[in-house]
Amino acid sequence: LDLPEHSIPLSHPASSPRDMISALALATTGFASQMAAPARVNVRTAVRMEEAAPPPSPPPAPTKSKAIPFVNAPALLDGSMAGDNGFDPLGLATSESRLAFYREAEIRHCRLAMLAAANWPLAELLNKPLAKLVGVQALTDLTGGRAPSIPNGGLGQVNAAFWFLVLAIGALAEVGEINPLEPSAKIAGDLGFDPLGFWGKMDTQAKRDMQDKELANGRLAMAAITAFVLEEFVSKSPAFPSL
């Protein structure tokens, strides 16, 4: 049996303690040198893997606001909501929950403003003729022809039964059971009110258009009713003189 020149059997009967120590040291040195030897790396494979790795995609460029074209639209206002024109100059919509809260509040104010903007000229144009028809004093006679309101006055002369009816309707609307038209969509302002059945006959695009139109008209109504109030408060004269 041929042994390597550097190997010395530890069990050889003629080996002295010095030879055993030398053999053990030699074996340890050989094992350590093998452990310390650098691993071979396939350079071509590493280069190919590095070339095949796709570069990181750049972040999406911010979009410009439709309402204010020279500023970037907030990140949450990405156009997925109806009526979204990227308008949030004060940065109030800091999260999706806050954005949903503000949208719900906006649609309520839009609907109230549309009612108010339609009622304001009707009150000034028709209050006196209708009061004369039923034989009562016109409220516009107490306000100089202006619509009864908090800045114009005249609300104190409204019958208490009317205020009770308004409060009752509001309470029923708040505590009553609401069956949304599309529960899964969670559309802001969806109170299940569609007496003429228009919603069920529309496709997806038509529904989106209807939401956009409601918000556009509601926002215009909020601006209009604010203008009516300010005009009459400053001028002290009706915006729509009676017939």
Buried (B, 14 or more C-beta within 10 A) or exposed (E): EEEEEEEBEEEEEEBEEEBBEEBEEEBEEEEEEEEEEEEEEEEEEEEEEEEEEEEEEEEEEEBEBEBBEEEEBBEBBEEEBBBBBBBBEEEEBEEEEEBBBBBEEBBBBBBBBBEBBEEBBEBBBBBBEEBEEEEEEBBBBBBEBBBBBEEBBBEEEEEEEEEEEEEEEEEEEEEEEEEBBEEEEEBBBBBEEEEEEEBEEEEEEEBBEBBBEBBBBBBBBBEBBEEBBEBBEEEEEBBBEBE
